[in-house]
Amino acid sequence: MTTAASRGSALIEVVAVTAVAFLIREVLRRFGAGIGSGAVSTIVTLALATWLLRRRGQSWGAIGFRRPLSLRTTAAWTVGLLLADMLLVPLATSILGTAFHLPTQHLESFADLRGNTARYLLLLIPISWGTAAFGEELLFRGFLARRLADAFGGSGRAELAAAVGQATLFGLGHAYLGPRGMLNAGGLGLLAGLCYRWNGRNLWPLIVAHGLVDSVGMTVLYLGMQHS
C-alpha cells in the first residue's frame, strides 16, 4: 500500500523528468538542433532517471529492461504490437484526423532525407534504434509509467491511468510533427503502455516493435514513398 509521501515523491520524479526532457528539447530546437534535440534530450533524461532509480536502490531491470523469460512469448508480443502499430494506429489516426480536420503530419524536419543515405543511416541506427526505440521505451513505458502508477496509488486502475498519462506525454513530445503527428504518437504510446502492463512488464517487445516501426517510417521517407 502506497503512502501519501511515496505518492508525492513519485509525482515529483515524474514532473522533474518530464520537465527536463521537454526543456532541453525546446532549448536545442530554438538553437536549430532539429531532430538531434530529441536524441540529446533523451540521453540526458535517461541519466537523470537512472540516478533517481539508484537513489531508491533500483535498476532498469526492476522496471522491465531485463532478459525475457520466454523468447517465444516475447516474439509473440512483439509481432502483435507491431501489427497493431502498423494497422490500427494509422487507421485510428486517419479517422480522428479527418473527423477533426487535422492537417497532415509536419515532416519538414525530414525534408532532406529523401535519397540522402548518410542522413538515413544516422536517423535509422543511432536515433531510431538508439534514443527512440531504447531510450523512449525506457523513459515513457518504463520509468514514467511506473512512477505515474505509483503516484496514482498503485492499483490496477492507477496503472491504466498511468498508461494513458505517459501516452499523452509521449504525444506532446512529438509536437514538431503537428496535431496529427501527436495523435499518432500518442496512439503508439498507449498501445505500448498497455502491452507493457499486460505482458508482465517486459520492455523488449516494446523496444523491438518501436524500432521496426521507426525503421519503416524512415525508409518510406528515404525512398520518397510518403503520402503528401
N, C-alpha and C positions, 0 to 999 in steps of 0.2 A: 504494500500500500504506500503510495507516494504522499509525502508531507507537503504542506504549503511552501516550506523553504526549498525543498527539492524541485518542486514545480516552478518556483520563481527562478531558481538557478538555471534550469533547463531553458526557460524563456529568455533569460539574459544571454545565454550562449547562442540561441537562435538569432536573436537581434544582432549580436556582435558579429557573428559570421556572415549574416546576410548584408549588414551594413558595410563591412569591409569589402565583400565581393562586389557589391554594386558601386561603391565609391571608387574603388580602384579602376573598375571598368570604365566608368563615366569620365574620370580624370584622363585616363590614357586615350580615350576616344577623342576627347577635346584637343589633345595634342597630336591627333592624326595617326594613332596606332592601329586603327582599323580592327581586323579580325584578331590580331595579336593581343589586343587588350583583354579579350576573354581568356586567352591562354595564361597570360601573366596573372590576371585576377584569380583564376582557378588555382594556380600554383601557390600563390601567397595565402589564399584562403584555406587550402589544404594544410599548409604549415600551421596556421592558427588552429584549425580543427584538431590536428594531431597533438598539439600542445594541450588543448583542452581535454582531450581524451586521456592523455598521460597524466594530467593533473588529477584525474579521477581514478587513476590506476587501471585504465582500459586501453585497448588497442583496436586497430581497424578490424582485426579478426573477430572481435566481440560483436561487431555490428554487421557482419556479413562478408567481409573480404577474407575468405578462408577457403580451404580446399573442399570442393563439393563431396558429399558422402557417396553420391552415385552419379557417375558420368552420364548414364542413360537418362536418368531423371533430369539432370541439368540440361542435357541436349534437348529433351522434350520441351522443357520450359522455354529454352532459347528459341526453338523453332516456332512454338506457339506465340510467343511475344513478338517475334519478328514478323510473322504473318499478320498479327493484329496491327502492328505498327505500319505495315506497308499497305494494308487493305482497309481496315476500319477507321484509322485516324484520318487519312486523306479524304475518305468519303464523308465522315462527320464534319471535317473542316470545310469541305466544299458545300455541304448542305447549309451549315450555320453561316458560313461566309456569304453565301448567296442570299440567305434569308435576311441578314443584317447589312447587306450591301457593302461588305468589306472589300477594299481594293486587293489586288493580287499581292503576293509577298514582295517585300522590298529586297531585291537581290543586288543592289548597287555595289555592295561590298565584294561581290564575286564577279564584277563586270569584266575583269581582266583574266578570268580563269579559263575561258574557252581556248583550247589549243595550247595553253601555257603549261607545259609538262612540269617544269620546275616548281611552279606555284601549286600545281595539282598534287604533286608528291608531298610538298610541305603541308598542305591542308589535309591530305589523306592520312599520313602516318603520325607525325608528332601531335597534330591538333585533333583530327577526327578520332584517332585511336588512343591518343595520349591524354590530353587535357579534357577532351569531350567525353569519350567513352569511359575511361577510367576515372578521370577527375570529377566529372559531373555526377556520375553514379555514386561515387564515394561520398560526395558532399550532399547531394539532394536526396537520393533514395536511401543513403546510409545515415550520415550524421544528422542532417536536418530533419528527416522523417522520424528518426528515433527520438531526438530531443523534443520535437514538437509533440510526439505521443506522450512523452514524459510530462511535458508542460500541461497537456490536456488531461492528465490523470492516469495514463497508462492502461485504460480499459480497451476493449475491442472497438468501441465507438471512437475512442480517442485515437486509435491507430488509423481508422478510416478518415477521421478529420485531418490527421497528420498527412495522410496520402494526398488529400485534396489541397492542403496547405502548401506542401512542398511543390506540388504541380503548379500551383498559382505562382509561386516564387520563380519556378523554372520558366514559366511562360513570360513573366515580366523580364527575366534576364535575357530574353530574345526580342526585346523591343526594337532593335535595329532592323528586324525583319518586318515590322509593321503589325497592325492588328491581326491579320490573318496568320502571319508567321507566329505570333504569340499564342494564338488559339491552337495552332498545330503543335507547337512545342509543349503547351500545357496538356494537350491530349496525350502526347507521348509520355510526358512525365507522370500523368495519372495512371496510365496502363502499367508503367514500370513500377510505380509505387504499390499498386495492387498486387502485381506479380511478386514483389519483394515480401509483402505481408503473407501471401498465400503459399509461397514456395519454401517456407522455412527460413526466411530472411537470409537468403544467399544472393550475393550481388553478381555472381558470374554470368547468369543468363541475361541480366540487365546490361552488363558491360559489353558482352558479345553482340547482343541484338542492337544496342546503341551504335557500336562501331560499324556494323553492317549497314544499318540504315543511313548513317552519315556517309559511308563509302559509296552507296548507291547514289545519294544526292550529289556528292562531289563529282562522281563520274558522269552523271547526267549533265551537269553544268559544264564540265570539261569538254564533253562531246557536243555541246550546244543543242541538246535534245529537250530542254525545258520548255514548258508552255509559256507563251507570252502573257 
